[in-house]
Amino acid sequence: MGEIIQVAFGSERDWERARSHWSEGLAAVGALFGDDEALMRAKAECLYLVLRRIVEDIPAVRVTVGLPNDLSVEHAELLTAAIREATLKGIEVSACHAVRVLTAAIYDLCTSKLRTKPS
């Protein structure tokens, strides 16, 4: 009794899984290039923190749009909801793109060797 058990639920579990995956992956790839394991794990931790900030620390967005005066209340609400949805989708697409680009370059950024590009 008296033990503290920490359990990660939902997205927290996914973040922990990703953190572990990047740490193990970078340590393994770094070993192939003769990179220090502790350094590679520290780089994986830095990557984890950067990606988490990209995903979770998206600044608030304020969109100001002039709506036509002749809209009914119902149509104005529908249009406002559509603009809000489009704005959120744009933010989601941008964040996902940033994460994809960064994760695609993980080994080039974090190891001592760059991948050779096919000629």
N, C-alpha and C positions, 0 to 999 in steps of 0.2 A: 504494500500500500504506500501511498504517498509519491509514487512515481508519476512523472509528467510524460504523457504520451502525445507527441505532436503528429497530427494527421493533416495531410494536404488534400483539399477537396477541389474539384472542378479545375479551373484554369491554373490554380496554384500547383496542382499535381502535374499539369502539362508543362509549366515552367520548370519545375524541378526535374522532370524527365529530360527536357531540352538541355538544361544546365549540365546534367550528368552526361548526356550524349555528346555535347560539345567538349566537355572536359576529357572524356575518354578518347574521343576522336582526335582531338588536337594532340593529346599525349602520344597516341599511337603514330600519327603522321609525323610528329616532331621527332620521335625515336628513329624513324627512317632517315631523317635528315641530320641526325646527331644533335638535335635541339634538347636543351635541358627540360626534363619533365616538369619540374616545379614552375619554370617560366611558362611552359605551354599551358599548364593548368591555370596560372595567373592570367594569361591571355584569354583563355576560355571564360574565366570569370568576368573579365572586362567586356568581352563580347556579350555575355549574358546580360550584364547591366546596361549596355548601350541598347541592345535590342529591346529589352524590357522598357526602357525609357521611351524609345520610339513608339512602342505600342501603347503604353499606359499613360504617358505624359503629354498627350496631344493637347495643345492649347485650345481653349474655347474659341469658337468661330461665331462671329455675329454677321448675319447676312441682312442687309437692308434693301428691300425691293419695294418699289411703288406699285401698288395694285390698281387696276382700272377702277374708277369710281362707280361704274355701272354694274358691278358684280353684286349678286345677292350675298347675304351673310353666309349661306351654305356654300356657295361657289368660292367665296373668299377663303373660307376655312379649308376647303378642298385644295385650293391653289397653295395656300400657306403650308399645308401638310406635304404637298408634293415638292415644294421648294426645300423644306426641311429634310425630307427623305433624300432628295438629290444631293444636297450638301453633305449629309452624313455618308452617303455612298461614295462621294468624291474623296472625303477624308479617309474612308476605309481603303479605297483603291490606292491612294497615295502611300498610306502607311504600309500596306501589303507589298507594294512595289519596293519601297525602301528596305524592308526586311528581306525580300527575295534577292535584291541586288547585293546587299551586305552578306547574307549567308552564302551566296554563290562565290563570294570572294574570300571566304574565311581562311582557307589554307594559304592563299597568296598573301593575305594580310598578316597572318599569325605565325607563319613558319619562316625559316631563314632562306628558303628557296621559292622562286616563283614557278608556277606551272609553265611548261613550255607550250607555246601556242602551235597548233598544227599548221604546217606551211601550205 
